Amino acid sequence: SSRRRHTRSYLKSRGLGDVYKRQPEEGETLEQECRSAGIAMIYLLAPTSTPERIRFVTEHSSGFVYLVSVTGTTGARERLPADLGSFVARVRDVTDKPLAVGFGISSPDQAQQVAVQADGVVVGSALLRQAGADDGIEKAQAFVAELHGVMASASPS
């Protein structure tokens, strides 16, 4: 439809895409649509993913692979999971695609720890918490600047 084409064009022009709740096994048609529209298809992997699942998802993802750092729900956490490094290593062993880690990353210190292991860091709930404050724009800008500052010197090992 015309609206769908317009939406895709708008999202693509801003480097954004749609979020679909689909398993990779159900995504063949969507993957084809994304490829034809020049939009990356990003699937998520959980720490509980089997080696077979990791292989399947890394083969079907384009752009990067999103690693969920924790099991359970999203949201800021006080500490990173102890086994995050081994999870990142298990996925890195089967793909050369960039790896981004998200879910539960709530502080610049945590973001820096993740940036040493992965190619990208996704901070959601903590940024929304800053943005929701009375002076949210300023707090969010300062938080992003702090995140950028600590991650600029980090690189994946």
Secondary structure as a PSIPRED ss2 file (coil, helix, strand):
# PSIPRED VFORMAT (PSIPRED V4.0)

   1 S C   1.000  0.000  0.000
   2 S H   0.000  1.000  0.000
   3 R H   0.000  1.000  0.000
   4 R H   0.000  1.000  0.000
   5 R H   0.000  1.000  0.000
   6 H H   0.000  1.000  0.000
   7 T H   0.000  1.000  0.000
   8 R H   0.000  1.000  0.000
   9 S H   0.000  1.000  0.000
  10 Y H   0.000  1.000  0.000
  11 L H   0.000  1.000  0.000
  12 K H   0.000  1.000  0.000
  13 S H   0.000  1.000  0.000
  14 R C   1.000  0.000  0.000
  15 G C   1.000  0.000  0.000
  16 L C   1.000  0.000  0.000
  17 G C   1.000  0.000  0.000
  18 D C   1.000  0.000  0.000
  19 V C   1.000  0.000  0.000
  20 Y C   1.000  0.000  0.000
  21 K C   1.000  0.000  0.000
  22 R C   1.000  0.000  0.000
  23 Q C   1.000  0.000  0.000
  24 P H   0.000  1.000  0.000
  25 E H   0.000  1.000  0.000
  26 E H   0.000  1.000  0.000
  27 G C   1.000  0.000  0.000
  28 E H   0.000  1.000  0.000
  29 T H   0.000  1.000  0.000
  30 L H   0.000  1.000  0.000
  31 E H   0.000  1.000  0.000
  32 Q H   0.000  1.000  0.000
  33 E H   0.000  1.000  0.000
  34 C H   0.000  1.000  0.000
  35 R H   0.000  1.000  0.000
  36 S H   0.000  1.000  0.000
  37 A H   0.000  1.000  0.000
  38 G C   1.000  0.000  0.000
  39 I C   1.000  0.000  0.000
  40 A C   1.000  0.000  0.000
  41 M C   1.000  0.000  0.000
  42 I C   1.000  0.000  0.000
  43 Y C   1.000  0.000  0.000
  44 L E   0.000  0.000  1.000
  45 L E   0.000  0.000  1.000
  46 A C   1.000  0.000  0.000
  47 P C   1.000  0.000  0.000
  48 T C   1.000  0.000  0.000
  49 S C   1.000  0.000  0.000
  50 T C   1.000  0.000  0.000
  51 P H   0.000  1.000  0.000
  52 E H   0.000  1.000  0.000
  53 R H   0.000  1.000  0.000
  54 I H   0.000  1.000  0.000
  55 R H   0.000  1.000  0.000
  56 F H   0.000  1.000  0.000
  57 V H   0.000  1.000  0.000
  58 T H   0.000  1.000  0.000
  59 E H   0.000  1.000  0.000
  60 H H   0.000  1.000  0.000
  61 S C   1.000  0.000  0.000
  62 S C   1.000  0.000  0.000
  63 G C   1.000  0.000  0.000
  64 F C   1.000  0.000  0.000
  65 V E   0.000  0.000  1.000
  66 Y E   0.000  0.000  1.000
  67 L E   0.000  0.000  1.000
  68 V E   0.000  0.000  1.000
  69 S C   1.000  0.000  0.000
  70 V C   1.000  0.000  0.000
  71 T C   1.000  0.000  0.000
  72 G C   1.000  0.000  0.000
  73 T C   1.000  0.000  0.000
  74 T C   1.000  0.000  0.000
  75 G C   1.000  0.000  0.000
  76 A C   1.000  0.000  0.000
  77 R C   1.000  0.000  0.000
  78 E C   1.000  0.000  0.000
  79 R C   1.000  0.000  0.000
  80 L C   1.000  0.000  0.000
  81 P C   1.000  0.000  0.000
  82 A C   1.000  0.000  0.000
  83 D C   1.000  0.000  0.000
  84 L H   0.000  1.000  0.000
  85 G H   0.000  1.000  0.000
  86 S H   0.000  1.000  0.000
  87 F H   0.000  1.000  0.000
  88 V H   0.000  1.000  0.000
  89 A H   0.000  1.000  0.000
  90 R H   0.000  1.000  0.000
  91 V H   0.000  1.000  0.000
  92 R H   0.000  1.000  0.000
  93 D C   1.000  0.000  0.000
  94 V C   1.000  0.000  0.000
  95 T C   1.000  0.000  0.000
  96 D C   1.000  0.000  0.000
  97 K C   1.000  0.000  0.000
  98 P C   1.000  0.000  0.000
  99 L E   0.000  0.000  1.000
 100 A E   0.000  0.000  1.000
 101 V E   0.000  0.000  1.000
 102 G E   0.000  0.000  1.000
 103 F C   1.000  0.000  0.000
 104 G C   1.000  0.000  0.000
 105 I C   1.000  0.000  0.000
 106 S C   1.000  0.000  0.000
 107 S C   1.000  0.000  0.000
 108 P H   0.000  1.000  0.000
 109 D H   0.000  1.000  0.000
 110 Q H   0.000  1.000  0.000
 111 A H   0.000  1.000  0.000
 112 Q H   0.000  1.000  0.000
 113 Q H   0.000  1.000  0.000
 114 V H   0.000  1.000  0.000
 115 A H   0.000  1.000  0.000
 116 V H   0.000  1.000  0.000
 117 Q H   0.000  1.000  0.000
 118 A C   1.000  0.000  0.000
 119 D C   1.000  0.000  0.000
 120 G E   0.000  0.000  1.000
 121 V E   0.000  0.000  1.000
 122 V C   1.000  0.000  0.000
 123 V C   1.000  0.000  0.000
 124 G C   1.000  0.000  0.000
 125 S H   0.000  1.000  0.000
 126 A H   0.000  1.000  0.000
 127 L H   0.000  1.000  0.000
 128 L H   0.000  1.000  0.000
 129 R H   0.000  1.000  0.000
 130 Q H   0.000  1.000  0.000
 131 A H   0.000  1.000  0.000
 132 G C   1.000  0.000  0.000
 133 A C   1.000  0.000  0.000
 134 D C   1.000  0.000  0.000
 135 D C   1.000  0.000  0.000
 136 G H   0.000  1.000  0.000
 137 I H   0.000  1.000  0.000
 138 E H   0.000  1.000  0.000
 139 K H   0.000  1.000  0.000
 140 A H   0.000  1.000  0.000
 141 Q H   0.000  1.000  0.000
 142 A H   0.000  1.000  0.000
 143 F H   0.000  1.000  0.000
 144 V H   0.000  1.000  0.000
 145 A H   0.000  1.000  0.000
 146 E H   0.000  1.000  0.000
 147 L H   0.000  1.000  0.000
 148 H H   0.000  1.000  0.000
 149 G H   0.000  1.000  0.000
 150 V H   0.000  1.000  0.000
 151 M H   0.000  1.000  0.000
 152 A H   0.000  1.000  0.000
 153 S C   1.000  0.000  0.000
 154 A C   1.000  0.000  0.000
 155 S C   1.000  0.000  0.000
 156 P C   1.000  0.000  0.000
 157 S C   1.000  0.000  0.000
